[in-house]
Amino acid sequence: MQITSKGQVTIPIAIREKLGLLPHTRVAFEIDGDSVRLRKVEDGQENRRQTLIRSMRGRASVNLTTDEIMALTRGEDR
């Protein structure tokens, strides 16, 4: 199995059927050493990224425009 240029892989049908992974099913990826675990996210569960984003929302302490942030990210002089 190969990863596409968009970072996609196809989950084999036997695995999708066994786990009930239907189209639009939410899944989460978990790093386990040098492996990745895919798990079905049950309704009402948030993944770690969503929890982090929610906790950080509205906490910015520096007033920068989007263009200024992008310049910093790119290493450009302002």
ROLUM-331267 format. One record per residue: x, y negated, z of N, C-alpha, C in turn; residue number from 1; residue in one letter. Coordinates in steps of 0.05 Angstrom, whole numbers, plus 5000, padded with zeros to 4 digits. Each point is the difference from the previous one (the first is absolute). Example, Ala and Ser with C-alpha at 12.3 -4.5 7.8 and 13.67 -1.06 7.14 Angstrom:
2
<vonu n_u="5264" n_v="5114" n_w="5156" ca_u="4982" ca_v="4976" ca_w="5000" c_u="5018" c_v="4976" c_w="5000" resi="1" resn="a"/>
<vonu n_u="4993" n_v="4979" n_w="4986" ca_u="5016" ca_v="4976" ca_w="5001" c_u="4985" c_v="4978" c_w="5014" resi="2" resn="s"/>
end
This chain:
78
<vonu n_u="5017" n_v="5023" n_w="5000" ca_u="4983" ca_v="4977" ca_w="5000" c_u="5018" c_v="4975" c_w="5000" resi="1" resn="m"/>
<vonu n_u="4993" n_v="4980" n_w="4985" ca_u="5015" ca_v="4975" ca_w="4998" c_u="4984" c_v="4977" c_w="5009" resi="2" resn="q"/>
<vonu n_u="5014" n_v="4980" n_w="5010" ca_u="4987" ca_v="4974" ca_w="5007" c_u="5000" c_v="4983" c_w="4975" resi="3" resn="i"/>
<vonu n_u="4977" n_v="4988" n_w="4993" ca_u="4998" ca_v="4983" ca_w="4977" c_u="5015" c_v="4974" c_w="5004" resi="4" resn="t"/>
<vonu n_u="5002" n_v="4984" n_w="4979" ca_u="5013" ca_v="4973" ca_w="5003" c_u="4984" c_v="4982" c_w="5018" resi="5" resn="s"/>
<vonu n_u="4975" n_v="5006" n_w="5005" ca_u="4983" ca_v="4985" ca_w="5018" c_u="5001" c_v="5011" c_w="5029" resi="6" resn="k"/>
<vonu n_u="5016" n_v="5020" n_w="5004" ca_u="5002" ca_v="5012" ca_w="5027" c_u="4978" c_v="5020" c_w="5006" resi="7" resn="g"/>
<vonu n_u="4987" n_v="5010" n_w="4980" ca_u="4977" ca_v="5018" ca_w="5004" c_u="5008" c_v="5029" c_w="4997" resi="8" resn="q"/>
<vonu n_u="4986" n_v="5018" n_w="5014" ca_u="5002" ca_v="5028" ca_w="4997" c_u="4972" c_v="5012" c_w="4999" resi="9" resn="v"/>
<vonu n_u="4997" n_v="5023" n_w="4988" ca_u="4974" ca_v="5014" ca_w="4999" c_u="5000" c_v="5020" c_w="5023" resi="10" resn="t"/>
<vonu n_u="4979" n_v="4999" n_w="5016" ca_u="4997" ca_v="5020" ca_w="5021" c_u="4987" c_v="5024" c_w="4987" resi="11" resn="i"/>
<vonu n_u="5012" n_v="5024" n_w="5002" ca_u="4988" ca_v="5024" ca_w="4987" c_u="4972" c_v="5005" c_w="5010" resi="12" resn="p"/>
<vonu n_u="4983" n_v="5009" n_w="4981" ca_u="4972" ca_v="5004" ca_w="5006" c_u="4995" c_v="5019" c_w="5024" resi="13" resn="i"/>
<vonu n_u="5017" n_v="5021" n_w="5003" ca_u="4996" ca_v="5018" ca_w="5023" c_u="5003" c_v="4986" c_w="5026" resi="14" resn="a"/>
<vonu n_u="5018" n_v="4981" n_w="5002" ca_u="5004" ca_v="4985" ca_w="5024" c_u="4977" c_v="4980" c_w="5004" resi="15" resn="i"/>
<vonu n_u="4992" n_v="4986" n_w="4979" ca_u="4978" ca_v="4981" ca_w="5002" c_u="4974" c_v="5015" c_w="5009" resi="16" resn="r"/>
<vonu n_u="4995" n_v="5023" n_w="4989" ca_u="4976" ca_v="5015" ca_w="5008" c_u="5002" c_v="5009" c_w="5028" resi="17" resn="e"/>
<vonu n_u="5023" n_v="5011" n_w="5009" ca_u="5003" ca_v="5010" ca_w="5027" c_u="4996" c_v="4978" c_w="5021" resi="18" resn="k"/>
<vonu n_u="5010" n_v="4976" n_w="4993" ca_u="4998" ca_v="4978" ca_w="5020" c_u="4976" c_v="4981" c_w="4995" resi="19" resn="l"/>
<vonu n_u="4984" n_v="5006" n_w="4979" ca_u="4977" ca_v="4983" ca_w="4995" c_u="5007" c_v="4972" c_w="4990" resi="20" resn="g"/>
<vonu n_u="5022" n_v="4998" n_w="4985" ca_u="5009" ca_v="4974" ca_w="4990" c_u="4986" c_v="4994" c_w="4974" resi="21" resn="l"/>
<vonu n_u="4977" n_v="4987" n_w="5002" ca_u="4985" ca_v="4992" ca_w="4977" c_u="5009" c_v="4973" c_w="4990" resi="22" resn="l"/>
<vonu n_u="4992" n_v="4991" n_w="4976" ca_u="5006" ca_v="4973" ca_w="4990" c_u="4992" c_v="4979" c_w="5021" resi="23" resn="p"/>
<vonu n_u="5016" n_v="4981" n_w="5005" ca_u="4996" ca_v="4977" ca_w="5018" c_u="5003" c_v="5008" c_w="5029" resi="24" resn="h"/>
<vonu n_u="5010" n_v="5025" n_w="5006" ca_u="5006" ca_v="5007" ca_w="5027" c_u="5024" c_v="4985" c_w="5009" resi="25" resn="t"/>
<vonu n_u="4999" n_v="4989" n_w="5024" ca_u="5023" ca_v="4985" ca_w="5011" c_u="5020" c_v="5020" c_w="5012" resi="26" resn="r"/>
<vonu n_u="5026" n_v="4995" n_w="4994" ca_u="5021" ca_v="5017" ca_w="5011" c_u="5022" c_v="4982" c_w="5012" resi="27" resn="v"/>
<vonu n_u="5016" n_v="5012" n_w="5017" ca_u="5023" ca_v="4986" ca_w="5012" c_u="5025" c_v="5016" c_w="4995" resi="28" resn="a"/>
<vonu n_u="5022" n_v="4987" n_w="4997" ca_u="5026" ca_v="5013" ca_w="4997" c_u="5015" c_v="4996" c_w="5026" resi="29" resn="f"/>
<vonu n_u="5012" n_v="5021" n_w="5010" ca_u="5016" ca_v="4999" ca_w="5025" c_u="5028" c_v="5011" c_w="4994" resi="30" resn="e"/>
<vonu n_u="5021" n_v="4986" n_w="5008" ca_u="5027" ca_v="5010" ca_w="4996" c_u="5006" c_v="5018" c_w="5023" resi="31" resn="i"/>
<vonu n_u="5011" n_v="5024" n_w="4993" ca_u="5008" ca_v="5020" ca_w="5020" c_u="5028" c_v="5009" c_w="4992" resi="32" resn="d"/>
<vonu n_u="5020" n_v="4987" n_w="5012" ca_u="5028" ca_v="5006" ca_w="4993" c_u="5005" c_v="4992" c_w="4971" resi="33" resn="g"/>
<vonu n_u="5007" n_v="5019" n_w="4983" ca_u="5004" ca_v="4994" ca_w="4972" c_u="4977" c_v="5010" c_w="4983" resi="34" resn="d"/>
<vonu n_u="4977" n_v="5004" n_w="5013" ca_u="4976" ca_v="5009" ca_w="4986" c_u="4978" c_v="4979" c_w="5003" resi="35" resn="s"/>
<vonu n_u="4980" n_v="5003" n_w="4984" ca_u="4976" ca_v="4983" ca_w="5002" c_u="4976" c_v="5017" c_w="5004" resi="36" resn="v"/>
<vonu n_u="4983" n_v="4993" n_w="5018" ca_u="4975" ca_v="5015" ca_w="5006" c_u="4977" c_v="4983" c_w="4990" resi="37" resn="r"/>
<vonu n_u="4982" n_v="5012" n_w="4985" ca_u="4976" ca_v="4987" ca_w="4991" c_u="4977" c_v="5010" c_w="5017" resi="38" resn="l"/>
<vonu n_u="4984" n_v="4982" n_w="5011" ca_u="4977" ca_v="5009" ca_w="5015" c_u="4975" c_v="4984" c_w="4993" resi="39" resn="r"/>
<vonu n_u="4978" n_v="5013" n_w="5003" ca_u="4974" ca_v="4987" ca_w="4994" c_u="4994" c_v="4981" c_w="5023" resi="40" resn="k"/>
<vonu n_u="4992" n_v="4975" n_w="4994" ca_u="4992" ca_v="4981" ca_w="5021" c_u="4970" c_v="5002" c_w="5004" resi="41" resn="v"/>
<vonu n_u="4993" n_v="5007" n_w="5024" ca_u="4971" ca_v="5002" ca_w="5006" c_u="4988" c_v="4972" c_w="5002" resi="42" resn="e"/>
<vonu n_u="4974" n_v="4998" n_w="4996" ca_u="4986" ca_v="4974" ca_w="5002" c_u="5005" c_v="4988" c_w="5027" resi="43" resn="d"/>
<vonu n_u="5006" n_v="4974" n_w="5000" ca_u="5004" ca_v="4985" ca_w="5024" c_u="5030" c_v="4999" c_w="5009" resi="44" resn="g"/>
<vonu n_u="5017" n_v="5017" n_w="4989" ca_u="5028" ca_v="5000" ca_w="5007" c_u="5015" c_v="4979" c_w="4983" resi="45" resn="q"/>
<vonu n_u="5019" n_v="4986" n_w="5013" ca_u="5017" ca_v="4981" ca_w="4986" c_u="5027" c_v="5013" c_w="4998" resi="46" resn="e"/>
<vonu n_u="5014" n_v="4995" n_w="4977" ca_u="5027" ca_v="5010" ca_w="4999" c_u="5018" c_v="4979" c_w="5014" resi="47" resn="n"/>
<vonu n_u="5025" n_v="5007" n_w="5005" ca_u="5018" ca_v="4984" ca_w="5014" c_u="5005" c_v="4972" c_w="4987" resi="48" resn="r"/>
<vonu n_u="5001" n_v="5000" n_w="4974" ca_u="5004" ca_v="4975" ca_w="4985" c_u="4976" c_v="4981" c_w="5004" resi="49" resn="r"/>
<vonu n_u="4976" n_v="5011" n_w="4999" ca_u="4977" ca_v="4983" ca_w="5003" c_u="4999" c_v="4989" c_w="5029" resi="50" resn="q"/>
<vonu n_u="5007" n_v="5016" n_w="5019" ca_u="5000" ca_v="4991" ca_w="5028" c_u="5021" c_v="4977" c_w="5003" resi="51" resn="t"/>
<vonu n_u="5024" n_v="5003" n_w="4989" ca_u="5020" ca_v="4980" ca_w="5001" c_u="4992" c_v="4974" c_w="4987" resi="52" resn="l"/>
<vonu n_u="4989" n_v="5002" n_w="4976" ca_u="4991" ca_v="4976" ca_w="4986" c_u="4978" c_v="4986" c_w="5016" resi="53" resn="i"/>
<vonu n_u="4981" n_v="5015" n_w="5011" ca_u="4978" ca_v="4988" ca_w="5016" c_u="5011" c_v="4986" c_w="5024" resi="54" resn="r"/>
<vonu n_u="5020" n_v="5012" n_w="5013" ca_u="5011" ca_v="4988" ca_w="5024" c_u="5017" c_v="4974" c_w="4994" resi="55" resn="s"/>
<vonu n_u="5011" n_v="4999" n_w="4976" ca_u="5017" ca_v="4977" ca_w="4993" c_u="4984" c_v="4977" c_w="4987" resi="56" resn="m"/>
<vonu n_u="4976" n_v="5005" n_w="4991" ca_u="4984" ca_v="4980" ca_w="4985" c_u="4996" c_v="4975" c_w="5018" resi="57" resn="r"/>
<vonu n_u="5007" n_v="4977" n_w="4988" ca_u="4996" ca_v="4975" ca_w="5014" c_u="5022" c_v="4992" c_w="5020" resi="58" resn="g"/>
<vonu n_u="5022" n_v="5015" n_w="5000" ca_u="5021" ca_v="4995" ca_w="5020" c_u="5025" c_v="4986" c_w="4989" resi="59" resn="r"/>
<vonu n_u="4998" n_v="4990" n_w="4975" ca_u="5024" ca_v="4987" ca_w="4988" c_u="5007" c_v="4975" c_w="5017" resi="60" resn="a"/>
<vonu n_u="5026" n_v="4997" n_w="5004" ca_u="5009" ca_v="4977" ca_w="5016" c_u="5015" c_v="4979" c_w="4984" resi="61" resn="s"/>
<vonu n_u="5005" n_v="5006" n_w="4975" ca_u="5014" ca_v="4981" ca_w="4982" c_u="4981" c_v="4992" c_w="4978" resi="62" resn="v"/>
<vonu n_u="4999" n_v="4974" n_w="4995" ca_u="4982" ca_v="4990" ca_w="4979" c_u="5015" c_v="4998" c_w="4974" resi="63" resn="n"/>
<vonu n_u="4999" n_v="5021" n_w="4984" ca_u="5012" ca_v="5000" ca_w="4974" c_u="4979" c_v="5006" c_w="4979" resi="64" resn="l"/>
<vonu n_u="5004" n_v="4988" n_w="4977" ca_u="4982" ca_v="5006" ca_w="4978" c_u="5007" c_v="5027" c_w="4988" resi="65" resn="t"/>
<vonu n_u="4983" n_v="5011" n_w="4984" ca_u="5005" ca_v="5026" ca_w="4987" c_u="5025" c_v="4997" c_w="4983" resi="66" resn="t"/>
<vonu n_u="5003" n_v="4978" n_w="4985" ca_u="5024" ca_v="4996" ca_w="4983" c_u="5025" c_v="4999" c_w="5017" resi="67" resn="d"/>
<vonu n_u="5000" n_v="4988" n_w="5024" ca_u="5023" ca_v="4999" ca_w="5017" c_u="5007" c_v="5027" c_w="5010" resi="68" resn="e"/>
<vonu n_u="4980" n_v="5016" n_w="5007" ca_u="5005" ca_v="5027" ca_w="5010" c_u="5012" c_v="5017" c_w="4978" resi="69" resn="i"/>
<vonu n_u="4990" n_v="4998" n_w="4975" ca_u="5010" ca_v="5015" ca_w="4978" c_u="5029" c_v="4991" c_w="4994" resi="70" resn="m"/>
<vonu n_u="5006" n_v="4975" n_w="5002" ca_u="5028" ca_v="4990" ca_w="4995" c_u="5019" c_v="5012" c_w="5021" resi="71" resn="a"/>
<vonu n_u="4991" n_v="5001" n_w="5025" ca_u="5017" ca_v="5013" ca_w="5021" c_u="5004" c_v="5029" c_w="4994" resi="72" resn="l"/>
<vonu n_u="4978" n_v="5014" n_w="4992" ca_u="5002" ca_v="5028" ca_w="4993" c_u="5020" c_v="5005" c_w="4978" resi="73" resn="t"/>
<vonu n_u="4999" n_v="4983" n_w="4980" ca_u="5018" ca_v="5003" ca_w="4977" c_u="5028" c_v="4990" c_w="5005" resi="74" resn="r"/>
<vonu n_u="5005" n_v="4987" n_w="5023" ca_u="5026" ca_v="4989" ca_w="5006" c_u="5006" c_v="4974" c_w="4985" resi="75" resn="g"/>
<vonu n_u="4979" n_v="4986" n_w="4991" ca_u="5004" ca_v="4975" ca_w="4986" c_u="5002" c_v="4977" c_w="5020" resi="76" resn="e"/>
<vonu n_u="5014" n_v="4979" n_w="4992" ca_u="5002" ca_v="4975" ca_w="5016" c_u="4973" c_v="4986" c_w="4998" resi="77" resn="d"/>
<vonu n_u="4993" n_v="4988" n_w="5022" ca_u="4975" ca_v="4984" ca_w="5000" c_u="5005" c_v="4971" c_w="4995" resi="78" resn="r"/>
end
